[in-house]
C-alpha cells in the first residue's frame, strides 16, 4: 500500500480550488489523463471537474452560494438561477411556493441570497 499524500487529498476535497486548478492545467495543454495522475483520481473524475469548472465560469454568482437542491429546483422550474433570472420570473410568494422541491429552507435561502445580491425579497 502506498503512503497517503495529504496534499493531494486536501486538493481533491476542495471542489472550487480543485476545479480551478484542473481547468488551468487543461487550458495550458495538459491531457486529462496526466491531470488525473497528478491528482490521483480517474480521468472520468477530471472530466466531471472540468464540466463543473466551466459551469462556475458561466455563473460565478451562484457557484457555491445556493445549495444544489435550491439551484436544481429553480432550473427544473425553468428559472435561470441568477438574481436577475429569479427576480424577473418569480414575482409573488405564491409563485415561489409552487416551485417543486423548494421547501421552507430553500425559500429562506433564496430570499437571503436575493437580498445579498441587491434584489428585494419576494413578497
C-alpha positions in Angstrom: 0.0 0.0 0.0 1.4 3.4 -0.9 1.6 6.2 1.7 -1.3 8.7 1.7 -0.3 12.1 0.2 -2.2 14.6 2.3 -1.6 17.5 -0.1 -3.4 15.6 -2.9 -6.2 14.5 -0.6 -6.8 18.1 0.5 -7.0 19.4 -3.0 -9.4 16.6 -4.0 -12.0 17.6 -1.4 -11.9 21.4 -2.0 -14.0 21.4 -5.1 -13.8 25.0 -6.1 -10.0 25.1 -5.7 -9.7 21.7 -7.4 -11.9 22.8 -10.3 -9.9 26.0 -10.9 -6.6 24.2 -10.8 -7.8 21.4 -13.1 -9.1 23.9 -15.6 -5.9 25.9 -15.6 -3.8 22.8 -16.2 -6.1 21.6 -19.0 -6.1 25.0 -20.7 -2.3 25.0 -20.6 -2.3 21.9 -22.8 -2.1 19.1 -20.3 -4.1 16.0 -21.1 -6.9 14.8 -18.8 -5.0 11.6 -18.2 -1.9 13.5 -17.0 -4.0 15.7 -14.8 -5.8 12.7 -13.3 -2.4 11.1 -12.5 -1.2 14.3 -10.8 -4.3 14.4 -8.5 -4.6 10.7 -8.0 -8.1 10.4 -9.5 -9.6 8.9 -12.6 -9.7 10.6 -16.0 -13.5 10.4 -15.7 -13.4 12.4 -12.5 -11.2 15.1 -14.2 -13.8 15.3 -17.0 -16.5 15.9 -14.3 -14.4 18.5 -12.6 -13.8 20.3 -15.9 -17.5 20.5 -16.6 -18.0 21.9 -13.1 -15.3 24.5 -13.5 -16.7 25.6 -16.8 -20.1 26.0 -15.2 -18.6 28.1 -12.4 -17.2 30.4 -15.0 -20.6 30.8 -16.6 -22.4 31.6 -13.4 -19.9 32.8 -10.8 -22.6 34.5 -8.7 -24.3 31.2 -8.0 -21.2 28.9 -7.9 -21.4 28.0 -4.3 -24.0 30.3 -2.8 -27.1 28.3 -3.4 -27.5 24.8 -2.4 -27.7 22.2 -5.1 -31.3 21.4 -4.2 -32.4 25.0 -4.5 -30.4 25.6 -7.7 -31.8 22.4 -9.3 -35.4 23.3 -8.2 -35.1 26.6 -10.0 -33.5 25.1 -13.1 -36.2 22.4 -13.3 -38.9 25.0 -12.9 -37.4 26.9 -15.9 -35.9 29.8 -13.9 -32.4 30.9 -14.6 -30.6 30.6 -11.2 -29.2 34.2 -11.2 -30.5 37.1 -9.2 -32.0 38.8 -12.3 -33.5 35.5 -13.6 -35.2 34.8 -10.3 -36.5 38.3 -9.8 -37.9 38.5 -13.3 -39.5 35.0 -13.3 -40.9 34.7 -9.8 -43.0 37.8 -8.7 -45.0 36.6 -5.7 -44.7 34.3 -2.8 -47.4 32.2 -4.3 -45.2 31.7 -7.4 -42.3 30.8 -5.2 -44.3 28.2 -3.2 -45.3 26.5 -6.4 -41.6 25.7 -7.3 -41.4 21.9 -6.9 -38.8 20.7 -4.4 -38.3 24.1 -2.9 -39.4 23.9 0.7 -39.3 26.3 3.6 -35.5 26.2 4.0 -35.0 26.6 0.3 -37.3 29.6 0.2 -35.5 31.2 3.1 -32.1 30.5 1.5 -33.3 32.0 -1.8 -34.7 35.2 -0.1 -31.4 35.8 1.8 -29.5 35.2 -1.5 -31.6 37.7 -3.4 -31.0 40.4 -0.7 -27.3 39.7 -0.7 -27.2 40.4 -4.4 -29.1 43.7 -4.1 -32.6 42.4 -5.1 -35.7 42.8 -3.0 -37.1 39.7 -1.3 -40.1 38.1 -3.0 -43.3 39.2 -1.2 
